[in-house]
Amino acid sequence: MTAHPRVLLFPHAMLRRRADPLPDSAFGTSALRDYCQVMANLLVATERAHVLAGTQIDFDPPWRVLALSVGNAKGSGYSVMCNPVIKDEGGEAAEFEMSASFACVPVVLSAPDKLTVQYRKPDGSRREVVCSRSGARSIFQGVESLNGKPIIDRMTAAGAQQFIRRYRDELDERVAPEIFLPGETITQLH
C-alpha cells in the first residue's frame, strides 16, 4: 500500500484493473484488517459515495474488497465485504448513483433492484445476504468496479459525454476556491 492511499479519479488507468479474489491465507490477518480500515476511512472521507471498491484506491495489486456505507445517514457506519459474488439478481430500477472515482457526480442509471450476494468478512466467516434498493445498487456498482468496469461503462455514449462534462464542472468548482480564495483553509484528502 502507498504511504498515503487515495481514491483514484477518472480517467486514471488503474480504474480498469480487475481485482483477484483474496486467498484463504489472507483472512484473519492484521494486513487485511488494516486494509479494510483504510478503505472504510477513505469511504467516510469521500463525499456522498456509498461504496468503495479495492480497485478504486491506489493499492497494487487491488484486493477484492468492498467498503459500504450502512445506516440511515452517510457516515453512520460501514460494512466490509471480501470476495463478494452476486448469486442472484432481480428486478431493475433507474435511480441516481454516485461514484467515488467521479468526484461523486450523480447520474441516473439502471441497476438490479434486488441482489443475493455471498461474501466473506475479514475474519474469514462466510455470509450471504439479500439486499434491495440502494444496498443492491451499491453492491452491484462495487462488484462492477472490482471487475474493472467503472460506472461510465453502464452509460450510452451520449450519456457518458454529458456525464464527463458534469464531472469536469464539479472538479472545476472544487478547485476554484483554492485558486480564487487563497486565504481560505481547505482540507483535502491526498
Biotite code that builds the C-alpha atoms (Angstrom):
import biotite.structure as struc

atoms = struc.array([
    struc.Atom([0.000, 0.000, 0.000], chain_id="A", res_id=1, res_name="MET", atom_name="CA", element="C"),
    struc.Atom([1.277, 3.513, -0.686], chain_id="A", res_id=2, res_name="THR", atom_name="CA", element="C"),
    struc.Atom([2.192, 5.804, 2.202], chain_id="A", res_id=3, res_name="ALA", atom_name="CA", element="C"),
    struc.Atom([-0.963, 7.886, 1.722], chain_id="A", res_id=4, res_name="HIS", atom_name="CA", element="C"),
    struc.Atom([-3.581, 5.861, -0.144], chain_id="A", res_id=5, res_name="PRO", atom_name="CA", element="C"),
    struc.Atom([-6.114, 7.873, -2.081], chain_id="A", res_id=6, res_name="ARG", atom_name="CA", element="C"),
    struc.Atom([-9.218, 7.355, -4.144], chain_id="A", res_id=7, res_name="VAL", atom_name="CA", element="C"),
    struc.Atom([-8.374, 7.146, -7.855], chain_id="A", res_id=8, res_name="LEU", atom_name="CA", element="C"),
    struc.Atom([-10.278, 9.619, -10.006], chain_id="A", res_id=9, res_name="LEU", atom_name="CA", element="C"),
    struc.Atom([-11.407, 9.102, -13.577], chain_id="A", res_id=10, res_name="PHE", atom_name="CA", element="C"),
    struc.Atom([-9.739, 8.835, -16.110], chain_id="A", res_id=11, res_name="PRO", atom_name="CA", element="C"),
    struc.Atom([-6.968, 7.082, -14.136], chain_id="A", res_id=12, res_name="HIS", atom_name="CA", element="C"),
    struc.Atom([-5.963, 3.887, -15.993], chain_id="A", res_id=13, res_name="ALA", atom_name="CA", element="C"),
    struc.Atom([-5.874, 1.840, -12.761], chain_id="A", res_id=14, res_name="MET", atom_name="CA", element="C"),
    struc.Atom([-9.700, 2.036, -12.593], chain_id="A", res_id=15, res_name="LEU", atom_name="CA", element="C"),
    struc.Atom([-9.773, -0.630, -15.336], chain_id="A", res_id=16, res_name="ARG", atom_name="CA", element="C"),
    struc.Atom([-7.926, -3.221, -13.236], chain_id="A", res_id=17, res_name="ARG", atom_name="CA", element="C"),
    struc.Atom([-9.655, -6.420, -12.154], chain_id="A", res_id=18, res_name="ARG", atom_name="CA", element="C"),
    struc.Atom([-9.289, -7.485, -8.545], chain_id="A", res_id=19, res_name="ALA", atom_name="CA", element="C"),
    struc.Atom([-8.278, -11.080, -7.885], chain_id="A", res_id=20, res_name="ASP", atom_name="CA", element="C"),
    struc.Atom([-10.050, -12.951, -5.070], chain_id="A", res_id=21, res_name="PRO", atom_name="CA", element="C"),
    struc.Atom([-8.288, -12.942, -1.715], chain_id="A", res_id=22, res_name="LEU", atom_name="CA", element="C"),
    struc.Atom([-6.663, -16.288, -0.873], chain_id="A", res_id=23, res_name="PRO", atom_name="CA", element="C"),
    struc.Atom([-7.736, -18.166, 2.265], chain_id="A", res_id=24, res_name="ASP", atom_name="CA", element="C"),
    struc.Atom([-4.409, -17.257, 3.893], chain_id="A", res_id=25, res_name="SER", atom_name="CA", element="C"),
    struc.Atom([-5.323, -13.516, 3.856], chain_id="A", res_id=26, res_name="ALA", atom_name="CA", element="C"),
    struc.Atom([-8.353, -13.866, 6.125], chain_id="A", res_id=27, res_name="PHE", atom_name="CA", element="C"),
    struc.Atom([-7.896, -13.114, 9.796], chain_id="A", res_id=28, res_name="GLY", atom_name="CA", element="C"),
    struc.Atom([-4.580, -11.322, 9.226], chain_id="A", res_id=29, res_name="THR", atom_name="CA", element="C"),
    struc.Atom([-3.667, -7.882, 10.501], chain_id="A", res_id=30, res_name="SER", atom_name="CA", element="C"),
    struc.Atom([-2.800, -6.856, 6.921], chain_id="A", res_id=31, res_name="ALA", atom_name="CA", element="C"),
    struc.Atom([-6.397, -7.480, 5.771], chain_id="A", res_id=32, res_name="LEU", atom_name="CA", element="C"),
    struc.Atom([-7.874, -5.796, 8.872], chain_id="A", res_id=33, res_name="ARG", atom_name="CA", element="C"),
    struc.Atom([-5.649, -2.735, 8.316], chain_id="A", res_id=34, res_name="ASP", atom_name="CA", element="C"),
    struc.Atom([-6.521, -2.619, 4.617], chain_id="A", res_id=35, res_name="TYR", atom_name="CA", element="C"),
    struc.Atom([-10.252, -2.776, 5.391], chain_id="A", res_id=36, res_name="CYS", atom_name="CA", element="C"),
    struc.Atom([-9.886, 0.036, 7.940], chain_id="A", res_id=37, res_name="GLN", atom_name="CA", element="C"),
    struc.Atom([-8.094, 2.219, 5.371], chain_id="A", res_id=38, res_name="VAL", atom_name="CA", element="C"),
    struc.Atom([-10.902, 1.547, 2.877], chain_id="A", res_id=39, res_name="MET", atom_name="CA", element="C"),
    struc.Atom([-13.547, 2.425, 5.466], chain_id="A", res_id=40, res_name="ALA", atom_name="CA", element="C"),
    struc.Atom([-11.707, 5.655, 6.332], chain_id="A", res_id=41, res_name="ASN", atom_name="CA", element="C"),
    struc.Atom([-11.487, 6.614, 2.651], chain_id="A", res_id=42, res_name="LEU", atom_name="CA", element="C"),
    struc.Atom([-15.177, 5.845, 2.160], chain_id="A", res_id=43, res_name="LEU", atom_name="CA", element="C"),
    struc.Atom([-16.156, 8.056, 5.093], chain_id="A", res_id=44, res_name="VAL", atom_name="CA", element="C"),
    struc.Atom([-13.911, 10.853, 3.754], chain_id="A", res_id=45, res_name="ALA", atom_name="CA", element="C"),
    struc.Atom([-15.360, 10.594, 0.229], chain_id="A", res_id=46, res_name="THR", atom_name="CA", element="C"),
    struc.Atom([-18.283, 12.944, -0.128], chain_id="A", res_id=47, res_name="GLU", atom_name="CA", element="C"),
    struc.Atom([-21.633, 11.290, -0.913], chain_id="A", res_id=48, res_name="ARG", atom_name="CA", element="C"),
    struc.Atom([-20.234, 7.926, -2.113], chain_id="A", res_id=49, res_name="ALA", atom_name="CA", element="C"),
    struc.Atom([-21.912, 4.806, -0.718], chain_id="A", res_id=50, res_name="HIS", atom_name="CA", element="C"),
    struc.Atom([-19.435, 2.172, -1.897], chain_id="A", res_id=51, res_name="VAL", atom_name="CA", element="C"),
    struc.Atom([-15.689, 1.971, -2.429], chain_id="A", res_id=52, res_name="LEU", atom_name="CA", element="C"),
    struc.Atom([-14.036, -0.929, -4.260], chain_id="A", res_id=53, res_name="ALA", atom_name="CA", element="C"),
    struc.Atom([-10.442, -2.081, -3.854], chain_id="A", res_id=54, res_name="GLY", atom_name="CA", element="C"),
    struc.Atom([-9.836, -1.141, -7.496], chain_id="A", res_id=55, res_name="THR", atom_name="CA", element="C"),
    struc.Atom([-10.728, 2.486, -6.724], chain_id="A", res_id=56, res_name="GLN", atom_name="CA", element="C"),
    struc.Atom([-7.777, 3.092, -4.413], chain_id="A", res_id=57, res_name="ILE", atom_name="CA", element="C"),
    struc.Atom([-4.105, 3.321, -5.349], chain_id="A", res_id=58, res_name="ASP", atom_name="CA", element="C"),
    struc.Atom([-3.110, -0.056, -3.995], chain_id="A", res_id=59, res_name="PHE", atom_name="CA", element="C"),
    struc.Atom([-1.426, -2.527, -6.311], chain_id="A", res_id=60, res_name="ASP", atom_name="CA", element="C"),
    struc.Atom([-2.451, -5.234, -6.684], chain_id="A", res_id=61, res_name="PRO", atom_name="CA", element="C"),
    struc.Atom([-6.056, -4.325, -5.890], chain_id="A", res_id=62, res_name="PRO", atom_name="CA", element="C"),
    struc.Atom([-7.796, -6.506, -3.321], chain_id="A", res_id=63, res_name="TRP", atom_name="CA", element="C"),
    struc.Atom([-11.310, -7.854, -3.930], chain_id="A", res_id=64, res_name="ARG", atom_name="CA", element="C"),
    struc.Atom([-12.859, -5.886, -1.086], chain_id="A", res_id=65, res_name="VAL", atom_name="CA", element="C"),
    struc.Atom([-15.871, -3.547, -0.882], chain_id="A", res_id=66, res_name="LEU", atom_name="CA", element="C"),
    struc.Atom([-16.477, -0.956, 1.841], chain_id="A", res_id=67, res_name="ALA", atom_name="CA", element="C"),
    struc.Atom([-20.157, 0.062, 2.055], chain_id="A", res_id=68, res_name="LEU", atom_name="CA", element="C"),
    struc.Atom([-21.968, 2.780, 3.980], chain_id="A", res_id=69, res_name="SER", atom_name="CA", element="C"),
    struc.Atom([-24.713, 1.387, 6.204], chain_id="A", res_id=70, res_name="VAL", atom_name="CA", element="C"),
    struc.Atom([-27.426, 3.062, 8.234], chain_id="A", res_id=71, res_name="GLY", atom_name="CA", element="C"),
    struc.Atom([-29.772, 5.919, 7.522], chain_id="A", res_id=72, res_name="ASN", atom_name="CA", element="C"),
    struc.Atom([-27.176, 8.670, 7.140], chain_id="A", res_id=73, res_name="ALA", atom_name="CA", element="C"),
    struc.Atom([-23.784, 8.807, 5.430], chain_id="A", res_id=74, res_name="LYS", atom_name="CA", element="C"),
    struc.Atom([-21.067, 8.109, 7.944], chain_id="A", res_id=75, res_name="GLY", atom_name="CA", element="C"),
    struc.Atom([-23.348, 6.264, 10.377], chain_id="A", res_id=76, res_name="SER", atom_name="CA", element="C"),
    struc.Atom([-21.323, 3.095, 9.840], chain_id="A", res_id=77, res_name="GLY", atom_name="CA", element="C"),
    struc.Atom([-19.734, 0.833, 7.313], chain_id="A", res_id=78, res_name="TYR", atom_name="CA", element="C"),
    struc.Atom([-19.603, -2.786, 6.317], chain_id="A", res_id=79, res_name="SER", atom_name="CA", element="C"),
    struc.Atom([-16.834, -4.680, 4.542], chain_id="A", res_id=80, res_name="VAL", atom_name="CA", element="C"),
    struc.Atom([-17.340, -7.473, 2.021], chain_id="A", res_id=81, res_name="MET", atom_name="CA", element="C"),
    struc.Atom([-14.387, -9.595, 0.898], chain_id="A", res_id=82, res_name="CYS", atom_name="CA", element="C"),
    struc.Atom([-14.606, -11.623, -2.313], chain_id="A", res_id=83, res_name="ASN", atom_name="CA", element="C"),
    struc.Atom([-18.247, -10.640, -2.982], chain_id="A", res_id=84, res_name="PRO", atom_name="CA", element="C"),
    struc.Atom([-20.080, -12.746, -5.574], chain_id="A", res_id=85, res_name="VAL", atom_name="CA", element="C"),
    struc.Atom([-23.546, -11.869, -6.832], chain_id="A", res_id=86, res_name="ILE", atom_name="CA", element="C"),
    struc.Atom([-25.550, -15.103, -6.882], chain_id="A", res_id=87, res_name="LYS", atom_name="CA", element="C"),
    struc.Atom([-28.929, -13.761, -7.956], chain_id="A", res_id=88, res_name="ASP", atom_name="CA", element="C"),
    struc.Atom([-30.354, -10.523, -9.362], chain_id="A", res_id=89, res_name="GLU", atom_name="CA", element="C"),
    struc.Atom([-33.943, -9.444, -9.575], chain_id="A", res_id=90, res_name="GLY", atom_name="CA", element="C"),
    struc.Atom([-35.906, -6.507, -10.894], chain_id="A", res_id=91, res_name="GLY", atom_name="CA", element="C"),
    struc.Atom([-34.481, -3.313, -12.284], chain_id="A", res_id=92, res_name="GLU", atom_name="CA", element="C"),
    struc.Atom([-34.777, 0.323, -11.276], chain_id="A", res_id=93, res_name="ALA", atom_name="CA", element="C"),
    struc.Atom([-33.395, 3.551, -12.714], chain_id="A", res_id=94, res_name="ALA", atom_name="CA", element="C"),
    struc.Atom([-32.159, 5.840, -9.947], chain_id="A", res_id=95, res_name="GLU", atom_name="CA", element="C"),
    struc.Atom([-29.328, 8.231, -9.177], chain_id="A", res_id=96, res_name="PHE", atom_name="CA", element="C"),
    struc.Atom([-25.929, 6.687, -8.466], chain_id="A", res_id=97, res_name="GLU", atom_name="CA", element="C"),
    struc.Atom([-22.708, 8.307, -7.329], chain_id="A", res_id=98, res_name="MET", atom_name="CA", element="C"),
    struc.Atom([-19.157, 7.004, -7.664], chain_id="A", res_id=99, res_name="SER", atom_name="CA", element="C"),
    struc.Atom([-16.154, 7.974, -5.571], chain_id="A", res_id=100, res_name="ALA", atom_name="CA", element="C"),
    struc.Atom([-13.967, 7.863, -8.694], chain_id="A", res_id=101, res_name="SER", atom_name="CA", element="C"),
    struc.Atom([-16.060, 10.548, -10.400], chain_id="A", res_id=102, res_name="PHE", atom_name="CA", element="C"),
    struc.Atom([-15.975, 13.090, -7.575], chain_id="A", res_id=103, res_name="ALA", atom_name="CA", element="C"),
    struc.Atom([-19.464, 11.897, -6.646], chain_id="A", res_id=104, res_name="CYS", atom_name="CA", element="C"),
    struc.Atom([-21.318, 13.440, -9.593], chain_id="A", res_id=105, res_name="VAL", atom_name="CA", element="C"),
    struc.Atom([-24.696, 11.657, -9.652], chain_id="A", res_id=106, res_name="PRO", atom_name="CA", element="C"),
    struc.Atom([-26.153, 10.066, -12.777], chain_id="A", res_id=107, res_name="VAL", atom_name="CA", element="C"),
    struc.Atom([-29.386, 8.143, -13.431], chain_id="A", res_id=108, res_name="VAL", atom_name="CA", element="C"),
    struc.Atom([-28.631, 4.500, -14.256], chain_id="A", res_id=109, res_name="LEU", atom_name="CA", element="C"),
    struc.Atom([-30.461, 1.183, -14.264], chain_id="A", res_id=110, res_name="SER", atom_name="CA", element="C"),
    struc.Atom([-29.351, -1.465, -11.800], chain_id="A", res_id=111, res_name="ALA", atom_name="CA", element="C"),
    struc.Atom([-30.880, -4.556, -10.181], chain_id="A", res_id=112, res_name="PRO", atom_name="CA", element="C"),
    struc.Atom([-33.478, -3.777, -7.544], chain_id="A", res_id=113, res_name="ASP", atom_name="CA", element="C"),
    struc.Atom([-32.636, -6.910, -5.542], chain_id="A", res_id=114, res_name="LYS", atom_name="CA", element="C"),
    struc.Atom([-29.455, -8.970, -5.117], chain_id="A", res_id=115, res_name="LEU", atom_name="CA", element="C"),
    struc.Atom([-28.312, -12.062, -3.301], chain_id="A", res_id=116, res_name="THR", atom_name="CA", element="C"),
    struc.Atom([-24.603, -11.764, -2.568], chain_id="A", res_id=117, res_name="VAL", atom_name="CA", element="C"),
    struc.Atom([-22.177, -14.193, -0.962], chain_id="A", res_id=118, res_name="GLN", atom_name="CA", element="C"),
    struc.Atom([-19.036, -12.817, 0.655], chain_id="A", res_id=119, res_name="TYR", atom_name="CA", element="C"),
    struc.Atom([-16.572, -13.259, 3.481], chain_id="A", res_id=120, res_name="ARG", atom_name="CA", element="C"),
    struc.Atom([-15.895, -10.997, 6.439], chain_id="A", res_id=121, res_name="LYS", atom_name="CA", element="C"),
    struc.Atom([-12.246, -10.023, 7.152], chain_id="A", res_id=122, res_name="PRO", atom_name="CA", element="C"),
    struc.Atom([-12.116, -12.754, 9.818], chain_id="A", res_id=123, res_name="ASP", atom_name="CA", element="C"),
    struc.Atom([-12.940, -15.342, 7.125], chain_id="A", res_id=124, res_name="GLY", atom_name="CA", element="C"),
    struc.Atom([-16.525, -16.144, 8.106], chain_id="A", res_id=125, res_name="SER", atom_name="CA", element="C"),
    struc.Atom([-18.824, -16.716, 5.148], chain_id="A", res_id=126, res_name="ARG", atom_name="CA", element="C"),
    struc.Atom([-22.043, -14.760, 4.732], chain_id="A", res_id=127, res_name="ARG", atom_name="CA", element="C"),
    struc.Atom([-24.937, -14.446, 2.336], chain_id="A", res_id=128, res_name="GLU", atom_name="CA", element="C"),
    struc.Atom([-27.301, -11.515, 2.289], chain_id="A", res_id=129, res_name="VAL", atom_name="CA", element="C"),
    struc.Atom([-30.317, -10.487, 0.246], chain_id="A", res_id=130, res_name="VAL", atom_name="CA", element="C"),
    struc.Atom([-30.463, -6.740, -0.268], chain_id="A", res_id=131, res_name="CYS", atom_name="CA", element="C"),
    struc.Atom([-32.702, -4.376, -2.142], chain_id="A", res_id=132, res_name="SER", atom_name="CA", element="C"),
    struc.Atom([-32.892, -0.813, -3.371], chain_id="A", res_id=133, res_name="ARG", atom_name="CA", element="C"),
    struc.Atom([-29.837, 1.319, -2.523], chain_id="A", res_id=134, res_name="SER", atom_name="CA", element="C"),
    struc.Atom([-27.977, -1.617, -0.958], chain_id="A", res_id=135, res_name="GLY", atom_name="CA", element="C"),
    struc.Atom([-28.390, -3.695, -4.108], chain_id="A", res_id=136, res_name="ALA", atom_name="CA", element="C"),
    struc.Atom([-27.367, -0.734, -6.248], chain_id="A", res_id=137, res_name="ARG", atom_name="CA", element="C"),
    struc.Atom([-24.218, -0.076, -4.181], chain_id="A", res_id=138, res_name="SER", atom_name="CA", element="C"),
    struc.Atom([-23.112, -3.710, -4.190], chain_id="A", res_id=139, res_name="ILE", atom_name="CA", element="C"),
    struc.Atom([-23.792, -4.036, -7.921], chain_id="A", res_id=140, res_name="PHE", atom_name="CA", element="C"),
    struc.Atom([-21.713, -0.918, -8.649], chain_id="A", res_id=141, res_name="GLN", atom_name="CA", element="C"),
    struc.Atom([-18.925, -2.122, -6.333], chain_id="A", res_id=142, res_name="GLY", atom_name="CA", element="C"),
    struc.Atom([-18.725, -5.580, -7.920], chain_id="A", res_id=143, res_name="VAL", atom_name="CA", element="C"),
    struc.Atom([-18.663, -3.984, -11.374], chain_id="A", res_id=144, res_name="GLU", atom_name="CA", element="C"),
    struc.Atom([-15.710, -1.838, -10.226], chain_id="A", res_id=145, res_name="SER", atom_name="CA", element="C"),
    struc.Atom([-13.921, -4.919, -8.883], chain_id="A", res_id=146, res_name="LEU", atom_name="CA", element="C"),
    struc.Atom([-14.372, -6.428, -12.355], chain_id="A", res_id=147, res_name="ASN", atom_name="CA", element="C"),
    struc.Atom([-12.636, -3.415, -13.973], chain_id="A", res_id=148, res_name="GLY", atom_name="CA", element="C"),
    struc.Atom([-15.817, -1.651, -15.114], chain_id="A", res_id=149, res_name="LYS", atom_name="CA", element="C"),
    struc.Atom([-16.223, 1.949, -13.910], chain_id="A", res_id=150, res_name="PRO", atom_name="CA", element="C"),
    struc.Atom([-19.728, 3.387, -13.676], chain_id="A", res_id=151, res_name="ILE", atom_name="CA", element="C"),
    struc.Atom([-19.229, 5.080, -17.057], chain_id="A", res_id=152, res_name="ILE", atom_name="CA", element="C"),
    struc.Atom([-19.306, 1.663, -18.789], chain_id="A", res_id=153, res_name="ASP", atom_name="CA", element="C"),
    struc.Atom([-23.014, 1.338, -17.987], chain_id="A", res_id=154, res_name="ARG", atom_name="CA", element="C"),
    struc.Atom([-23.898, 4.554, -19.871], chain_id="A", res_id=155, res_name="MET", atom_name="CA", element="C"),
    struc.Atom([-24.682, 5.236, -23.503], chain_id="A", res_id=156, res_name="THR", atom_name="CA", element="C"),
    struc.Atom([-22.000, 7.141, -25.432], chain_id="A", res_id=157, res_name="ALA", atom_name="CA", element="C"),
    struc.Atom([-24.080, 10.347, -25.362], chain_id="A", res_id=158, res_name="ALA", atom_name="CA", element="C"),
    struc.Atom([-24.838, 9.909, -21.671], chain_id="A", res_id=159, res_name="GLY", atom_name="CA", element="C"),
    struc.Atom([-21.159, 9.320, -20.912], chain_id="A", res_id=160, res_name="ALA", atom_name="CA", element="C"),
    struc.Atom([-20.127, 12.530, -22.699], chain_id="A", res_id=161, res_name="GLN", atom_name="CA", element="C"),
    struc.Atom([-22.690, 14.556, -20.750], chain_id="A", res_id=162, res_name="GLN", atom_name="CA", element="C"),
    struc.Atom([-21.623, 12.875, -17.504], chain_id="A", res_id=163, res_name="PHE", atom_name="CA", element="C"),
    struc.Atom([-17.940, 13.644, -18.116], chain_id="A", res_id=164, res_name="ILE", atom_name="CA", element="C"),
    struc.Atom([-18.801, 17.307, -18.788], chain_id="A", res_id=165, res_name="ARG", atom_name="CA", element="C"),
    struc.Atom([-20.671, 17.479, -15.451], chain_id="A", res_id=166, res_name="ARG", atom_name="CA", element="C"),
    struc.Atom([-17.774, 15.720, -13.745], chain_id="A", res_id=167, res_name="TYR", atom_name="CA", element="C"),
    struc.Atom([-15.257, 18.239, -15.092], chain_id="A", res_id=168, res_name="ARG", atom_name="CA", element="C"),
    struc.Atom([-17.530, 21.115, -13.993], chain_id="A", res_id=169, res_name="ASP", atom_name="CA", element="C"),
    struc.Atom([-17.710, 19.588, -10.499], chain_id="A", res_id=170, res_name="GLU", atom_name="CA", element="C"),
    struc.Atom([-13.907, 19.366, -10.355], chain_id="A", res_id=171, res_name="LEU", atom_name="CA", element="C"),
    struc.Atom([-13.578, 22.975, -11.531], chain_id="A", res_id=172, res_name="ASP", atom_name="CA", element="C"),
    struc.Atom([-15.919, 24.081, -8.727], chain_id="A", res_id=173, res_name="GLU", atom_name="CA", element="C"),
    struc.Atom([-13.848, 22.163, -6.164], chain_id="A", res_id=174, res_name="ARG", atom_name="CA", element="C"),
    struc.Atom([-10.566, 23.683, -7.391], chain_id="A", res_id=175, res_name="VAL", atom_name="CA", element="C"),
    struc.Atom([-11.884, 27.249, -7.801], chain_id="A", res_id=176, res_name="ALA", atom_name="CA", element="C"),
    struc.Atom([-11.805, 28.168, -4.086], chain_id="A", res_id=177, res_name="PRO", atom_name="CA", element="C"),
    struc.Atom([-8.099, 27.254, -3.948], chain_id="A", res_id=178, res_name="GLU", atom_name="CA", element="C"),
    struc.Atom([-7.400, 29.482, -6.911], chain_id="A", res_id=179, res_name="ILE", atom_name="CA", element="C"),
    struc.Atom([-9.583, 32.472, -6.046], chain_id="A", res_id=180, res_name="PHE", atom_name="CA", element="C"),
    struc.Atom([-9.646, 32.346, -2.244], chain_id="A", res_id=181, res_name="LEU", atom_name="CA", element="C"),
    struc.Atom([-6.055, 31.635, -1.200], chain_id="A", res_id=182, res_name="PRO", atom_name="CA", element="C"),
    struc.Atom([-6.727, 32.859, 2.350], chain_id="A", res_id=183, res_name="GLY", atom_name="CA", element="C"),
    struc.Atom([-9.343, 30.153, 2.969], chain_id="A", res_id=184, res_name="GLU", atom_name="CA", element="C"),
    struc.Atom([-8.301, 26.906, 4.628], chain_id="A", res_id=185, res_name="THR", atom_name="CA", element="C"),
    struc.Atom([-9.395, 23.928, 2.557], chain_id="A", res_id=186, res_name="ILE", atom_name="CA", element="C"),
    struc.Atom([-8.868, 20.405, 3.778], chain_id="A", res_id=187, res_name="THR", atom_name="CA", element="C"),
    struc.Atom([-8.414, 17.830, 1.054], chain_id="A", res_id=188, res_name="GLN", atom_name="CA", element="C"),
    struc.Atom([-7.818, 14.113, 1.057], chain_id="A", res_id=189, res_name="LEU", atom_name="CA", element="C"),
    struc.Atom([-4.494, 13.373, -0.646], chain_id="A", res_id=190, res_name="HIS", atom_name="CA", element="C"),
])
